[in-house]
């Protein structure tokens, strides 16, 4: 019996020793901290210092900003329709019939389409993942995956990689996103961002861990560097914070926004109960609700100089558990275009 207890004690000690060596190696070689979330596999998150160094390398990524609702889907489809070789997409939902028809045309031309789509949506009424899977099941050049291999709660990112182009958007591939909602699309051919997005997509598809070195300085990737980036940008704001998003619900973000009372603060959210806590904290002069068009966009502007566009809502789930992708834009022309629409939406908000 004594020998049995000794062996058990040795086994426990060895487990702690191995775990300690793993943590030490992560901290020593990559300045890595390990976090463990319920239902989500461990994902390396990086120190504020490492992320600040990445932010110091921001570039002026530019090209075109598009704002929905569109009169038609042509603007989006014209870009995607130019695909000659490979089309890679991450999206939460995909139901728009015209885009499905376009995909069939591309597949018939031999284009290889790789799709990562959420298969277990929040409050799912129909399994649109299965519908898409069945629709294109006859094509050997179509591959669809969920986020099971990624270890995230939801794949909520919205990106398109079109040969030498990329599109980062706030919109799902749905009719409402193109024709009803307020959404923002940004497309560009910037080679550095394109290479980074491609690597991130390919790693997600294979279930490989994304490292900070994989992320272009202008990209914000949840659940890896996004909370630290967003909190740093909000905390470091000097003159203004302008937000247009579906809702604001994260407690820590709301505390930071409250603490910046000396700054110009103007927020637009959707007309739903998701922002009830934020509505209690911020008066109507700061936070307004846009009823129509439905406000599904996710945009942040810091000091009228740093604009973030992407898929992430300001919630703990989005920042800490989902795959979300944002891009940081510095182009004054794009910022001016966003602000122009923002002011119009403020006038429509209550």
C-alpha positions, 0 to 999 in steps of 0.5 A: 500500500505504501508503494502504491501511494508513493507511485501516485505521489510521483505521478502527480509530481511529474504531471505538475513538472511537465505542465510547468515546463510547458508554461515556462516554454511558452513564456520564454519563447513566445511571450505567451499566456495560455487561457482556457475557456469552457467549450473552447480549446486553449488558444495562445493569447499574447502580452500587451507589450507584444501586441503594442509592438505589432500595432506600431507597425500599422500601414496605410491599407487602402482601396475601396469602401462599400456601404449597404444596403445595395440596390443590387448584389452586383457590386459584391458579385462583380468582384467575386465573379472575377475569381479564376483559380481559388475562392476562400470564404469564412462566413457565419451564414450563407443563404443568398440565392444569387451568390449561390448561383454565382458559385455554381458558375464559378465551379463549372469553370473549374474554380476551387471554392473553399468555405468555412461556415458555422454549422451550429448557429445561435438559435438556429432555425434551419441548418444552412451549413447542411443546405450549402453542403448538399447544394454543392455536394456534386462538385469535387472542387467545392470543400466546406468545413465548420469550425470544429477543428478550430476550437472556437465557439462560432466562426463569425468572421466574414472574409473573401479571398479572391485570387489576388483580392480580399474582402473584409466585411461586416455582412453575412452572405444573406439577402438582408446583409446586401439589401436591408442592413447597414453593412460595410465592405472593404476590398483591396489587393494589398499583398501583405494583408492578402498573404496573412489572411490566406495563412489564417484561413488555411490554418483555420481550415487545417485546425492549426494554431494561429501565431501572432507572427501570422497576423499582419499588423493591420489585422485584428483576429479574435480570439487571439489579439482582439481584446487587447487591441480593442482595449488598448485603442479605447484606453489610448484614445485622446480626442474621440471614440465613434462606434457604429455597431450592432450592440455594446455588451462587454462589461470591461469595454463599457467601463473603459468607454465610461472612463473616457468622459472627457472625449467626444463619444458618439455611438450608434447601435441597433434598435434591440434589447442587446444594448440594454446595459449600455443604454443605462450607462450612456445618455441619449446624447452619446448612444443612439439606436438606429431602427432602419436600416437594421444596424448590423455593421461593426465599425470603430473610429478612434481620434478620427484617425484609426478606423476598424472594420470587421465582424466582431460585436463588442461582446465577451463571446465575440472577443474571447471565444469566436473567430472574428476578423477586423482590419485597421484602416488609416486612409483619410478618404475612407474615414471621411466616407465612413463619417459621412454615412455615420452622420446621416445615420445619427440623424435617423437614430433616436 
